[in-house]
Amino acid sequence: MLSLKQLRYFDAVARARHFGRAAELCAVTQPALSMQIQELEKTLGVKLIERKRNGVMLTKAGHEIAGRAARVLADTRDIVDVARAQGDALAGPLRLGVIPSVAPYALPALLPVVRERHPDLDLHLRETQTHQLLRELTDGSLDLLLLALPLDSPEIETRALFNDRFLLAMPRARQITHPIQATPEFLERDRLLLLEEGHCLRDQALSFCNLRRVDNIDTFGASNLSTIVQMVSNGLGMTLLPEMSIKLECRRSDIHLMRFADPQPNRVIGLAWRRRSPRAHHFIELGKLIAAVMAEQMREAQAA
């Protein structure tokens, strides 16, 4: 008889591609996990996994069944969410995914407020890039995402929370004394430092400033804004910073900030969840709280 335990174990192996790591994820011994996988293969009458020297590989049938197993497990979690959604308060486990260009700037102010307003909420955080967050949201590993919009998926519902404007950061030694606002053309004067490939902030900056064919772009393999800011501080170029990062990044950096000419480029930060999620009304309420907290934080940053 097929069991949810077998599907959970197989799902863990399919994600980790390694029996040892999958066993750790499931909090069981490796022999116990292997036995359940063997029982699953026996029940289905098909081989799902091929063992390799450095891990495992899914068979053709394994790939197909792994996708279906992930959806079954997500639907099972949704059944639990239906019960939680009957209450007025946001409570119970909530697995929140956040992109790296938002997490360090939003979470320090947000988490204490969420804990105070929703003491029964058991929040689990996951920080990684957008494409991975979307994959984990779709298969049910995550419940909610805080990231840059828009998204293009019929399976996902979104809600915009606030606009996050871009500013131009340059070395303080190159500070311009006469009044001037940054323009896309201004960025061609120096090397533009951006995050490495895969970060949505990099793609947004290029798109907003129409810089697809500019030759002075340097990603340098940097995976976080703090590294980029330190490079700017040391005269290695300029960069675009989201406004929500200013309070943290400029506190310890020798940089000068310039506003862009209107209309100022910006990104839209919002929430995303599975369209079928029964907790949507709770997510919307949480979104209102996030928007209020971030509005206050940005007002403080502008006043500083």
ABEGO torsion letter per residue (X at the ends): XBBAAAAAAAAAAAAAGBAAAAAAAAGBBAAAAAAAAAAAAAAAGBBABBBBAAEBBBBAAAAAAAAAAAAAAAAAAAAAAAAAAABABBBEBBBBBBBAAAAAAAAAAAAAAAAAABAABBBBBBBBBAAAAAAAAAAGABABBBBBOBBBBAABBBBBABBBBBBBBBBAAABBABBBBBBAAAAAABBBBBBBBGBAAAAAAAAAAGAAABAABBAGGBABAAAAAAAAAAGAEBBBBBAAAAAAAAAABBBBBBBBBOBBBBBBBBBBBBAABAAAAAAAAAAAAAAAAAAAAAAAAAAX
